[in-house]
Amino acid sequence: MATRATIAGLAKTYKNVGLQLAASDALPTTVETGLFINNEFVKSKAGKTFVTTDPATTEPICEVQEAGEADVNAAIEAATYAFTKGEWSTTGGAKRALYLNKLADLIEQHKDELAALECLDNGKVLGECAAADIPLVIACFRYYAGWADKCLTGTTTEISGPGTGWGGNHTHFSYTRHEPVGVVGQVIPWNFPLLMAAWKLGPALATGCSVVLKTAEQTPLSALRLAELIREAGIPAGAVNILSGWGDKTTYGEMGPGTAISRHPDLHKIAFTGSTEVGKRIMKDAAETNLKRVTLELGGKSPNIVFEDADIDSAIAGAHVGLFLNQGQCCCAGSRLFVQESIYNEFIEKTKAAAAARTVGGAFTPGAAQGPQVSEEQFDKVNSLIASGKKQGAKCLIGGEPANMGPGYFVQPTVFSDVDESMDIWNQEIFGPVMSVRPFKTMDEVIEMANDTEYGLAAGVWTRDTNKIQHIVNNVRAGSIWVNSYDVFDANAPFGRMWC
């Protein structure tokens, strides 16, 4: 059943980026567009497709098979068989490690192709993707390969028998046994498609779970290429199933695969990265069906705090990475920037200059530091919030308009000052290249302002004073707190926070 599509101009794209990647003429000019179920690419049961678009040009890339509820059911059936009766059910930890390392090897072999495909579908700039996204994907799978034969351990405990009471003779023993959760549903966002797939698949496969993963409808292509590599790595049929499609509703008005996954009674867990609004719906769906376990990584409005004793140039560079990385489309973006009053004016001027120096361009534009937003919907949201900032009295120091780059979804790097807590740009997650800066006087004041948010994902602090560092770390309510740095990721370190 043919489900491949030819991408117009893909060969030319690969050649154009050949100086930045080790790309060759042998790179494919077709992509897989099918639903990956039980190690086969198939067409949707409803016979429907949707178009994925290049955000730099707004031109269609290709049509992709669109999953519906029936396809979710088929994928979960395959995953259930794999977990309970198939080859995957008897695959030990050492062999799971071999599979994950083989997959990492294949990703490394195809890193140029994967980076180019990711940038074409998502709009992120090639240099950033090749230097950060793809190496992190490889490292993630290698990390979890190391855990595969070590995570399912247990303990034995001597216990007293019936009638012996507390402190009686030990006549029995009990043991605990860590086991895989079972069949796991996973829903990933569009901002880091391959990396989010790795973050979800790595731990599930290491522990022996089977997976049904739904990609974001905006960015399906790199995960489908990953599916081909999963099959090539020899991972048994049904262990990984990857579906493309929408969340709540299909384009033809039926239940979407995202909702079908969150409501399905045969899933034992769902892991979701995305908006807080959708996360709440998933928790509700899980509670109303089979009380499946839920892991959520949701939005952020992270504080980034710069004290007067900080290395100001390093802090500015770090603040720009923390906000503008990936076109501002990061859940942990340091979008609430606090600068101590004594250095505020100097910081503002240098920040404005740094933003002015950023080059906006297409994913494959040489020297581009910022690409387009991922979609028209996201483009409109960002520009709407920029307009609200101006209307509500914030001072736009630079940017504040769509970038004049032709038909793509480009937004100028934007910096606001004179921002306060009443403004939408200060409170709402923008998910775009919009920096908001406000001054503070004292430690107590900045901690109170930093914690004045419904989010708690991440934070940053810039200072040479270790006492200040410890006080911020102990009192700012955030999961990952970077010190004199921002957006430092490693598979060895946990990320984020779940409110309890």
C-alpha positions in Angstrom: 0.0 0.0 0.0 1.9 3.1 -1.3 1.9 5.9 1.2 5.0 7.8 0.1 5.0 11.3 -1.3 7.5 13.2 -3.4 8.4 16.7 -2.0 8.8 19.2 -4.8 12.2 20.9 -4.6 13.5 18.7 -1.8 16.6 17.6 -3.7 17.4 21.2 -4.4 16.9 22.1 -0.7 19.3 19.4 0.3 21.9 20.6 -2.2 21.5 24.2 -1.0 22.3 23.2 2.5 25.2 21.0 1.6 27.8 23.4 2.9 26.1 23.4 6.3 25.3 19.7 6.4 27.2 16.8 5.0 24.2 16.2 2.7 24.6 14.3 -0.5 22.7 13.6 -3.7 21.8 10.3 -2.2 19.4 11.8 0.2 15.8 10.8 -0.5 13.4 13.1 -2.2 10.3 11.3 -1.0 8.9 11.0 2.5 6.7 8.5 4.2 3.2 9.8 4.8 1.3 6.8 6.1 0.1 5.8 9.6 2.7 3.6 11.2 0.8 0.7 12.8 2.3 -2.7 13.7 5.5 -1.9 11.7 3.6 -1.1 8.5 2.7 2.2 6.9 -1.0 2.2 6.1 -3.7 4.5 4.8 -6.3 5.9 7.2 -9.4 3.8 7.5 -11.5 6.8 6.6 -9.4 7.4 3.5 -8.7 11.0 4.6 -5.5 13.1 4.3 -4.4 16.5 5.4 -1.8 18.9 4.1 1.4 19.8 5.9 2.8 23.2 5.0 6.2 24.9 4.9 5.8 27.9 7.3 8.6 29.8 5.5 6.6 29.9 2.3 3.1 28.9 3.3 3.3 26.4 0.4 2.1 22.8 0.8 4.8 20.2 1.3 2.7 17.1 0.9 -0.5 15.3 2.0 -0.3 13.0 5.0 -2.7 10.3 6.1 -5.1 11.6 8.7 -5.8 9.3 11.7 -9.3 9.0 13.2 -10.7 7.0 16.0 -10.7 3.7 14.1 -7.0 4.1 13.4 -6.3 4.8 17.1 -8.2 1.6 17.9 -6.1 -0.4 15.4 -2.9 1.1 16.8 -3.8 0.3 20.4 -4.8 -3.2 19.4 -1.3 -3.7 17.9 0.4 -2.2 20.9 -1.6 -4.3 23.3 -0.7 -7.5 21.4 2.9 -6.5 21.4 2.9 -5.9 25.1 1.0 -9.0 26.1 1.7 -11.7 23.6 4.1 -10.5 20.9 7.9 -10.6 20.6 8.1 -7.3 22.5 6.5 -8.9 25.6 9.5 -11.2 26.1 12.2 -8.8 25.1 14.6 -8.4 28.0 16.3 -5.2 29.2 19.7 -6.0 27.5 18.0 -6.5 24.2 15.9 -3.4 24.6 19.2 -1.5 25.1 20.5 -2.9 21.9 17.5 -1.7 20.0 17.7 1.8 21.4 21.4 2.1 20.7 20.8 0.8 17.2 18.1 3.4 16.7 20.5 6.1 18.0 23.1 4.9 15.5 20.6 5.1 12.7 19.6 8.6 13.7 23.2 9.6 13.7 23.7 8.1 10.2 20.7 10.1 8.9 21.2 13.3 11.0 21.6 15.5 7.9 18.4 14.3 6.3 16.4 14.5 9.6 17.6 18.0 10.3 16.6 19.2 6.9 13.2 17.5 7.1 12.6 18.9 10.5 13.4 22.4 9.4 11.3 22.2 6.2 8.2 21.1 8.2 8.7 23.2 11.3 10.5 26.3 10.1 13.3 26.2 12.6 16.7 27.4 11.4 19.0 24.6 10.2 22.1 25.5 12.1 20.2 25.5 15.4 18.5 22.2 14.6 21.6 20.5 13.5 23.7 21.7 16.5 21.1 21.2 19.2 17.9 19.2 18.3 19.4 16.2 16.5 22.3 15.7 19.0 19.9 15.8 21.9 17.6 13.2 20.2 20.6 10.9 19.8 21.8 11.5 23.3 18.3 10.8 24.7 18.0 7.4 23.1 21.5 6.5 24.2 20.7 7.6 27.8 17.6 5.4 28.0 19.5 2.5 26.4 21.7 2.6 29.4 18.7 2.3 31.7 17.0 -0.5 29.9 18.6 -3.4 31.8 18.7 -1.5 35.1 15.3 0.1 35.7 13.1 -2.9 36.4 14.5 -3.9 39.8 12.9 -4.7 43.1 13.5 -5.4 46.8 12.9 -8.2 49.2 11.7 -7.6 52.8 11.2 -10.0 55.7 7.8 -9.7 57.3 6.0 -11.1 60.3 3.4 -13.8 59.8 -0.2 -13.8 61.0 -0.6 -13.6 64.8 3.0 -12.6 65.5 2.2 -8.9 65.9 4.6 -6.1 65.4 8.1 -7.1 66.2 7.4 -10.8 66.0 9.4 -13.5 64.3 10.1 -13.1 60.6 8.2 -16.0 59.1 7.5 -14.6 55.7 9.1 -12.4 53.1 7.7 -10.1 50.5 9.2 -8.7 47.4 8.5 -5.7 45.2 8.9 -5.8 41.5 9.1 -2.8 39.1 7.2 -3.6 36.0 6.4 -1.7 32.8 3.2 0.4 33.0 1.8 -1.2 29.9 0.4 0.3 26.7 1.1 4.0 26.7 -0.5 6.8 24.7 1.7 9.8 23.9 0.8 13.1 22.3 3.6 15.5 21.3 3.8 19.2 20.3 5.1 20.9 17.2 7.9 23.0 18.6 10.6 20.2 18.9 9.0 17.3 17.0 11.9 14.8 17.0 13.2 15.7 20.4 9.7 15.4 22.0 9.3 12.1 20.3 12.6 10.9 21.8 11.7 12.2 25.3 8.5 10.2 25.1 9.7 7.0 23.4 13.0 6.6 25.2 11.7 5.9 28.7 8.7 3.9 27.5 10.7 1.6 25.4 13.5 1.3 27.9 11.0 -0.1 30.5 9.3 -2.4 28.1 6.1 -0.4 27.5 4.5 -0.4 24.0 3.5 3.0 22.6 0.9 4.8 20.4 2.3 8.2 19.7 0.4 11.0 18.0 2.4 13.8 16.3 1.3 17.4 16.1 -0.7 18.0 12.9 1.6 20.9 12.0 4.8 18.7 12.0 4.3 15.1 11.2 7.1 14.3 8.8 10.2 13.9 10.9 8.4 11.4 13.2 7.3 9.4 10.2 10.9 9.2 9.1 11.8 8.2 12.6 9.3 5.4 12.4 11.2 4.0 9.4 14.3 4.0 11.4 12.5 2.3 14.3 11.6 -0.5 12.0 15.1 -0.7 10.5 16.5 -0.9 14.1 14.6 -4.2 14.5 12.2 -3.0 17.2 9.4 -5.6 17.2 6.1 -5.0 15.5 3.6 -3.1 17.6 6.0 -1.8 20.1 5.8 1.7 18.5 2.9 3.0 16.5 2.9 6.6 15.2 -0.2 8.4 14.0 -0.6 11.8 12.3 -3.7 13.9 12.8 -5.6 16.4 14.8 -6.3 16.4 18.5 -10.0 17.1 19.4 -11.7 16.7 16.0 -10.7 15.4 12.6 -11.0 17.6 9.6 -14.1 15.6 8.7 -15.8 16.3 12.0 -15.3 13.0 13.9 -13.5 12.4 17.2 -9.8 13.3 16.7 -7.0 10.9 17.5 -5.8 13.0 20.4 -9.2 12.7 22.2 -9.5 9.0 21.2 -6.2 8.3 22.8 -6.9 10.2 26.1 -10.3 8.4 26.4 -9.3 4.9 25.4 -10.0 2.4 28.1 -7.2 0.0 27.0 -4.4 2.5 27.6 -2.6 2.4 30.9 -1.0 5.8 30.8 -0.9 8.9 28.7 2.0 11.3 28.4 1.3 14.7 26.9 3.3 17.8 26.2 1.4 20.9 25.1 -1.0 23.6 26.3 -2.5 23.8 29.7 -6.0 23.9 28.3 -5.5 20.5 26.5 -3.7 19.1 29.5 -6.8 19.7 31.7 -9.0 18.0 29.1 -6.7 15.0 29.1 -6.8 14.7 32.9 -10.6 14.8 32.7 -10.8 12.2 30.0 -8.4 9.9 32.0 -10.5 10.3 35.1 -13.8 9.6 33.4 -12.6 6.5 31.6 -10.2 4.1 33.3 -8.2 6.4 35.6 -5.2 5.9 33.5 -1.9 7.4 34.7 -1.2 10.9 33.3 2.0 12.7 32.9 1.8 16.3 31.7 4.4 18.9 30.6 2.4 22.0 30.0 3.0 25.7 29.4 5.3 28.2 31.0 5.9 31.8 31.7 9.3 31.5 33.2 11.0 34.3 35.2 14.6 35.1 34.3 16.2 37.3 37.0 19.3 39.5 36.5 20.9 41.0 39.6 23.1 44.1 39.5 26.3 42.1 40.2 25.8 39.8 37.2 28.1 39.8 34.2 25.7 42.0 32.2 26.9 40.9 28.7 26.6 37.2 29.6 23.2 37.8 31.1 22.0 39.6 27.9 23.3 36.8 25.7 21.7 34.2 28.0 18.4 36.1 28.1 18.3 36.2 24.4 18.9 32.4 24.1 16.3 31.9 26.8 13.6 33.8 25.0 14.4 33.8 21.2 15.5 30.2 20.9 13.3 28.4 18.4 11.5 31.6 17.5 10.4 31.8 21.1 8.4 28.6 20.8 9.8 27.0 24.0 7.6 26.0 27.0 10.5 27.1 29.3 11.2 30.4 27.6 12.4 33.1 29.9 9.6 35.4 28.9 9.4 37.4 32.1 12.7 39.1 32.4 13.5 40.9 35.7 16.5 43.3 35.8 17.7 45.1 38.9 17.1 48.9 38.8 20.7 50.0 39.0 21.6 48.2 35.7 18.1 48.4 34.1 18.7 51.2 31.6 22.1 49.8 30.4 20.5 46.4 30.1 17.6 47.7 28.0 19.9 49.5 25.6 22.1 46.5 25.1 19.2 44.1 24.8 17.6 46.3 22.1 20.8 46.3 20.2 21.1 42.5 20.5 17.6 42.0 19.2 18.2 44.4 16.3 21.2 42.2 15.3 19.2 39.1 14.9 18.7 37.9 11.4 15.3 36.7 10.4 15.1 34.3 7.5 13.9 30.9 6.2 15.1 27.7 7.7 17.8 27.3 5.1 18.8 30.9 4.8 22.6 31.2 5.5 23.2 33.1 8.8 19.5 33.2 9.8 19.1 33.2 13.6 15.3 33.2 13.6 12.8 31.4 11.3 9.1 31.7 10.9 6.4 30.7 13.5 5.2 27.2 12.9 1.7 28.1 11.5 -0.7 30.8 10.5 -2.6 30.2 13.8 0.6 30.8 15.9 1.6 33.8 13.8 -1.8 35.4 14.4 -1.7 34.6 18.1 1.8 36.2 18.5 0.8 39.3 16.6 -2.4 39.7 18.5 -0.6 39.6 21.9 2.0 42.1 20.5 -0.9 44.4 19.6 -2.4 44.0 23.1 0.9 44.9 24.7 1.0 48.2 22.8 -2.7 48.9 23.6 -2.2 48.2 27.3 0.6 50.6 27.6 3.8 48.6 27.3 6.7 50.4 25.4 7.8 48.5 22.3 11.5 49.1 22.0 12.1 47.2 18.8 10.1 45.0 16.5 6.4 44.6 17.2 5.4 43.8 13.6 5.4 40.9 11.1 8.8 40.7 9.5 8.7 41.7 5.8 9.9 38.3 4.5 7.3 37.5 1.9 4.5 35.1 2.5 5.9 33.1 5.4 4.9 33.4 9.1 7.7 35.7 10.2 7.6 38.0 13.2 10.2 40.6 14.1 12.3 40.0 17.3 10.4 42.1 19.7 11.3 43.7 23.1 8.9 45.5 25.5 9.7 47.5 28.5 7.4 49.3 31.0 5.5 46.1 31.4 3.4 45.3 34.5 1.4 42.4 35.8 -1.9 43.7 34.4 -0.8 43.1 30.8 -1.5 40.1 28.7 2.0 39.9 27.4 3.2 39.5 31.0 0.7 36.9 32.0 -0.1 34.8 28.9 2.3 32.3 27.3 3.0 34.0 23.9 5.2 31.2 22.4 6.8 33.7 20.1 9.9 36.0 19.8 8.5 38.6 22.3 10.6 39.7 25.3 9.1 41.6 28.2 11.4 43.4 30.7 10.6 45.1 34.0 12.9 46.4 36.8 13.0 45.3 40.4 14.6 46.7 43.6 15.0 44.0 46.2 15.3 40.2 46.5 12.0 39.9 48.3 10.2 41.9 45.6 11.6 39.9 42.7 10.7 36.6 44.4 7.2 37.7 44.9 6.8 38.9 41.3 8.5 35.7 40.0 6.1 33.5 41.8 3.0 35.5 40.7 2.1 33.1 38.0 0.1 29.9 37.5 3.1 28.2 35.9 6.1 26.6 37.5 8.2 25.1 34.8 11.5 26.9 34.8 13.5 30.0 35.9 16.9 31.6 35.6 19.1 33.7 37.8 22.2 35.8 36.9 24.5 36.8 39.8 28.0 36.3 41.1 26.7 35.9 44.7 26.2 32.3 45.8 24.0 33.4 48.7 21.6 35.1 46.2 21.7 31.9 44.0 20.7 29.7 46.9 18.0 32.1 48.0 16.4 32.2 44.6 16.7 28.4 44.1 15.1 27.8 47.4 12.3 30.3 47.1 11.3 30.7 43.4 8.7 28.0 42.6 10.0 26.4 39.5 11.2 23.0 38.5 14.4 23.7 36.4 16.3 26.7 37.6 19.4 27.7 35.5 22.2 29.7 37.2 24.2 32.0 35.0 22.9 30.1 32.0 19.7 29.2 30.3 18.3 26.4 28.2 21.0 23.9 29.2 19.6 20.4 28.6 21.0 17.0 29.2 19.4 13.6 29.4 21.1 13.1 32.7 19.2 15.9 34.3 15.5 16.1 35.1 13.4 18.8 33.5 10.4 20.8 34.6 7.9 20.4 37.5 4.5 19.0 38.2 2.4 21.0 40.7 1.3 18.8 43.6 
